[in-house]
Amino acid sequence: MKTSPEPMNPSREPSPHPDSGAADLQLALDEMRDGVILWSADGRVLASNAAVIGALMGLPPASFAVGARRLDVMTDLARRGDYGASDDPEGLARRLSDGFAAGEVTSLTRRLPDGRGLLALSRPLADGRLLVTYREAPAPDGAQGPTRA
């Protein structure tokens, strides 16, 4: 007999109010096992399930709060070595952030400091925003750069 998984956050209930679409959508995002970020065209978080992404990446959820800058997050990750060794982590983060903003669907699998693999799939939207999803994946043997999906 197959049982359904336990809710990740059983204390939150959907709102009975018809105008609560944004709150209900946030509830759904927070219950996902995959991380989701919607970036603005200028590289700021518009929406995310920050706690899930923080747990996946090993960073504080505040790193992915609404208004956080993509370049700041990517700089923190580059300094930590998530994108491989670099003599210029700030420059590396800037190039990667600019690449995300270039408007192509990309896929990147990388090894996190704890040895887990993380797959990031970015999808540009017609209005210039960028949707990125994250999930655990087999860790790559070596560094893998972005590829078109």
C-alpha positions in Angstrom: 0.0 0.0 0.0 1.4 3.3 -1.1 1.2 6.2 1.4 1.5 9.8 0.6 4.5 11.7 2.1 4.1 13.7 5.2 3.6 17.5 4.6 6.9 19.4 5.0 5.2 22.1 7.0 2.0 20.8 8.4 1.3 23.9 10.5 0.4 26.1 7.5 -3.0 25.8 6.1 -4.4 27.2 2.8 -6.3 30.4 3.2 -10.1 30.1 2.8 -10.2 33.6 1.3 -10.6 33.9 -2.5 -8.1 36.8 -2.7 -5.3 34.8 -1.2 -3.7 33.5 -4.4 -0.3 34.8 -3.6 -0.3 33.3 -0.1 -1.5 30.0 -1.4 1.2 30.0 -4.2 3.8 30.7 -1.5 2.5 27.8 0.6 2.8 25.5 -2.5 6.3 26.7 -3.2 7.3 26.2 0.5 6.1 22.6 0.3 8.2 21.7 -2.7 11.3 19.6 -2.4 12.9 21.5 -5.4 14.1 25.1 -5.0 12.5 27.8 -7.1 13.6 31.4 -7.7 11.9 34.0 -9.9 14.5 36.7 -10.7 13.6 40.1 -12.0 15.1 41.4 -15.2 17.6 43.4 -13.1 18.7 40.3 -11.0 16.7 40.6 -7.8 14.6 37.9 -6.2 10.9 38.4 -6.9 9.7 35.1 -5.3 11.3 32.0 -4.0 11.0 29.1 -1.5 14.0 30.5 0.3 14.1 27.8 3.1 14.2 25.0 0.6 16.9 26.7 -1.6 18.9 27.6 1.5 18.9 23.9 2.7 19.8 22.7 -0.8 22.7 25.1 -1.2 23.8 25.3 2.5 23.2 29.1 2.7 20.9 31.1 5.0 17.4 31.4 3.7 17.8 35.2 3.9 20.3 34.9 0.9 17.2 34.2 -1.2 14.7 36.5 0.3 12.6 38.8 -1.9 14.9 41.7 -3.1 18.2 39.8 -2.7 20.6 40.4 -5.6 21.6 37.4 -7.9 25.2 38.8 -8.1 25.5 38.8 -4.3 24.3 35.2 -4.0 26.6 34.1 -6.8 29.6 35.9 -5.3 29.0 34.1 -2.0 28.9 30.8 -3.8 32.0 31.6 -5.9 34.0 32.6 -2.8 33.0 29.3 -1.2 34.3 27.4 -4.3 30.9 26.2 -5.7 31.9 27.0 -9.2 35.5 25.7 -8.9 38.7 27.3 -7.9 39.1 30.9 -9.0 41.7 33.6 -8.4 38.8 36.1 -9.0 35.6 34.8 -7.5 33.9 38.2 -7.8 34.7 38.3 -11.6 33.6 34.7 -12.0 30.3 35.4 -10.2 29.7 38.5 -12.4 30.3 36.5 -15.6 28.0 33.7 -14.4 25.3 36.2 -13.4 25.6 38.0 -16.7 25.3 34.6 -18.5 22.1 33.8 -16.6 20.7 37.1 -17.8 21.6 36.5 -21.4 18.2 34.9 -22.1 19.1 31.3 -22.9 17.8 28.1 -21.2 20.8 26.7 -19.4 21.5 23.7 -17.2 24.3 23.5 -14.7 25.2 20.6 -12.4 27.8 21.3 -9.8 29.3 19.6 -6.7 28.5 21.4 -3.5 31.1 21.6 -0.7 29.5 18.8 1.2 29.9 16.5 -1.9 26.2 16.5 -3.1 25.3 17.4 -6.6 23.0 20.3 -7.4 21.2 20.8 -10.8 20.2 24.3 -11.7 17.9 24.8 -14.7 17.2 28.4 -15.8 14.4 29.4 -18.1 14.1 33.0 -19.4 10.6 34.4 -19.5 9.4 36.7 -22.4 9.3 39.8 -20.1 13.0 39.5 -19.1 12.5 37.7 -15.8 14.3 34.4 -15.2 12.9 31.3 -13.5 15.5 29.0 -12.0 14.8 25.6 -10.4 17.2 23.6 -8.2 17.3 20.0 -7.3 19.7 17.4 -5.9 21.4 15.4 -8.6 24.3 13.0 -9.0 27.5 15.0 -8.3 29.6 15.5 -11.4 33.1 14.1 -11.5 34.7 17.4 -12.5 33.6 20.9 -12.9 30.8 21.3 -15.4 29.9 24.6 -17.0 26.5 25.8 -18.1 25.0 24.0 -21.1 22.0 24.8 -23.3 19.0 22.7 -22.2 
